[in-house]
Amino acid sequence: MIRLSEDLKQSTLKLDEGLVRLETLSKVESRVHEIKKTIEFIEELKTVMVENRDAIHRLEKFTEDYKQSFSDKDLEWVVHIHDFYHDRTVVQHYNSLEKYLFSFQELLEYTYTNFANITELKSQEHLKNYDEYYMRYRRAVDGHNKFNVRRIELQNSYLKQYPHIRPYLPGERQTEAFKLWG
């Protein structure tokens, strides 16, 4: 149990730190080298997110299998962590984060591949395609921000009741709305 909770704590911290770095990298606007670095970082961040989800699922499964023993042994905090991550709001939050990363990476890859056509030649076809990618990205950002607000409200409610589970929940960084790229 200790290993599972430590894995969750570490993977959550790593995801939080990655999102902070992504916020910094996403301010690059239109430098082709920086766009490439951001694409590569999103790939790394998606791996971190999978690791975090795996840690959540391992803890959820273990907790589900031994739920009664945790209550009997004064380890109810484990059940509270399980219930938080199992909540529909948190699941929607993670799904929206995944969609955000996918659409951001897709937008950046298109921009990187067609950089000259978009910025220098101002090709109407490429600009139209860029606009489509940007709109998908914009919807993903708006969707994630909406679900993130709900997750923050739920998390604050949980932390008022169970302050000792703070290290296992998303950190302070994940309490802000994502800003748009471009």
N, C-alpha and C positions, 0 to 999 in steps of 0.2 A: 504494500500500500504506500509506503514511504517513497519508494522508487517511482511509482505511478504519479504521485502528487508532485514530486520533484521534477519529473519529466514535463508535466503540464506547466508547472511554474516557469521552467526554463524556456520551453517552446513559446509560451505566451509572452515572456519578456523579449525573446528574440524577434517575434512577430511585431511587437510594439516598436522596438528599435528599428526594424526594417521599414515600418510605415513612416517613422520620423524621417528616415533617410530618403524614402521615396518622395515625401513632401518637398524636401530640399532639391532633389534631382528633377522633380516635375516643374520647377521654375525656370528650366533652361530655355523655354520658348523655341527658338529656331536656330540652334547651332547643331549642325549635323553630327559632329563628334559626341556631343552631350546627349543627343537623342539616342545614339547607339549605346552609350553607357547606361542610359535609363532602360532601354529594352533589355539589356543583359541583366540589369539589377531586378527588373520585374520577374524574369525567369527564376532568379535566385529566391526572390520573395515568394513566388508561387510554391517553391519547394518547402520553404519555411512554413507556409500556410498548411501544406499537406502534413508536415511533421506535427504542427500544432493540432490539427484535426485528428490525427492518429492518436496523439496523447489524450485528447478529449475522449475519443471513442474507447480507448483502453480503460480509462478511468470510469467512464459510464458503464461499460460492460462489467468490470470488476465490482463496481458499486451495486449494480442491478443484481448480480449473482449473490452478493453477501449483504444486502441492504439491512436485513434484520440484525445481523451481528454487529453492524456499525451502531445501530440504535442501542443495542444492549451493552456495548462496551464504551459508551460515552464518546463515540467518534462520529456524531451526527453531522459535524462540519463537512465530512466527506459527502454525505447525502445532499447537503445544501449546494455543494459545488456541482454535483451531478444534476440536481434539479435546475440550476441556473443554465448550464450548457445544454440541457435537454429541452429547455423552454422554447416554444415556437418562435418567439421574438429573436432569440439569440441565433437560432438556426437560420432564420431569414437574414439576419445580419451577416452571418458568414457567407451565405449564398450570394448576397448582394456584393460583398467584398470580392468574392471570386469573379463575379460578372464585371465589376469595376476594373480589376486587374486585367482581365481578358480584353475588354474593350479599349483600355488605355494602351495596352501593348499592341493591339491591332492598329489603332490610330497611329502610334509612333512608328510601327513597321512600315505602314503605307507612306507616311511622311518621309521616313528615311530613304526608302526605295525610290520615291518620286520627288525628292527634295528640289532638284533643279527645275523640274516641270512645274512645281507648285510656286516656288519662291522667285525664280528668275524668269522663266518663260511664260508663267501665268497661263498655262494651258487650261482652257475651259473644261475639257474632259477631266483632267486631273483635279482641278479645283472643285468640280461637282462631286467627284468621288471622295475627295477630302471632306467636303461638307457632310456627306453621308456617314463617313466614319466618325466625324466629329459629333454628329447628332446621336449616334449610337452611344458614343462615349459620354456625351452630356446626359442622356437618359440613365446610363449606368451610375454616373456620379449622383444625380438627383435621387435615384432609387436607393443607392447606398446611404446617402445622407439621411433620407427618411427613415430607413430601418435602423441606422445608427442612433438617431434620436430616441427611438423606441427602446433600443438596447440600453442606452445610457440611463433612461428613466427606470427600467427594470433593474439595472445594475445598482443604481443609487438606492433603490428600495431594498434590494438584497443586502447591501452594505450597511444600511441602517439597522437591519435585523441581525446580520451576521458579519460584523466588521472583521473578524478573524480570517475570513476567506479572501480578503483583498489580494494577497499575493498570487492567487490562482485565477483571478479575473483579468480581463484586458486592462491595460494601464491607462494612466492619465492621457497619453497621446491620443488614444482612440476615443476621446470624448469631443473631438472637434470635427467639423464638417470638412470634407475634402474640397480643396479649391480646384478650379478648372485650369487645365493646361491650355496654352495657346495664347 
